[in-house]
Every structure is written in C-alpha cells, then in structure tokens.
C-alpha cells in the first residue's frame, strides 16, 4: 500500500470500454499505481466532461486502509 496523504495528487483516466460501466473512471497515484474506480453513482457528469476533452485530476481527501480494502474519498478538479 502506498503512503497516502491528504491533498496528494491523483490521476483520473477514463475507461469507456469497461464492460461493467461505460462511464468508468480509474483512479491512479502519480506513480502509476491503480487505486480503483470512482463510484458508478458519481461518475456520469465527470465522465462526460472528460469525454468532451476537459482535463480532470483528483486529490485525496480522506482514506482508510483496513488491511484488505482501501476506502478513499477523492476531490475532483478540472484544469482551466
């Protein structure tokens, strides 16, 4: 598990061909480690913004690692 801190930058990448969620957005550390996906019930607007060419990124807000699963709250931002 990587060392995470509040306000660490995160990379958001679209995965439009995901067989389970056409609006899927992956969350990665800046070092390239995949942390998971944004929740399906929160990704529709962000995925549409990304599909229109807007550059979005994230920052860690809060997180908890229970030894098996990572619970992460991500703040999403759009580059001007």
C-alpha positions, -999 to 999 in steps of 0.1 A, spaced: 0 0 0 15 34 -10 18 62 16 -11 85 10 -16 119 25 -44 144 23 -43 165 -9 -20 141 -27 -25 145 -65 -43 116 -82 -46 108 -119 -81 102 -133 -84 82 -165 -115 73 -185 -122 37 -193 -151 40 -218 -149 3 -229 -154 -10 -194 -179 -39 -197 -195 -31 -163 -197 7 -165 -195 28 -197 -187 59 -176 -159 42 -156 -131 65 -144 -99 49 -130 -80 65 -101 -42 62 -101 -14 76 -80 10 99 -98 34 69 -97 10 48 -118 -5 26 -91 -42 19 -97 -62 25 -66 -96 17 -81 -126 34 -97 -147 64 -89 -181 51 -77 -206 45 -105 -232 66 -89 -208 96 -90 -191 94 -124 -217 103 -150 -210 141 -151 -172 137 -147 -170 111 -175 -190 134 -198 -167 163 -190 -136 141 -197 -152 128 -230 -156 164 -241 -119 169 -238 -117 185 -203 -87 175 -182 -97 164 -148 -75 153 -119 -81 144 -83 -67 149 -48 -70 126 -18 -95 139 8 -97 111 33 -87 75 32 -87 43 53 -69 10 46 -83 -18 66 -56 -43 55 -78 -56 27 -96 -27 11 -89 9 5 -117 34 13 -108 67 -4 -126 100 -9 -114 119 -39 -118 156 -47 -121 161 -84 -109 192 -102 -110 204 -138 -79 222 -152 -86 256 -166 
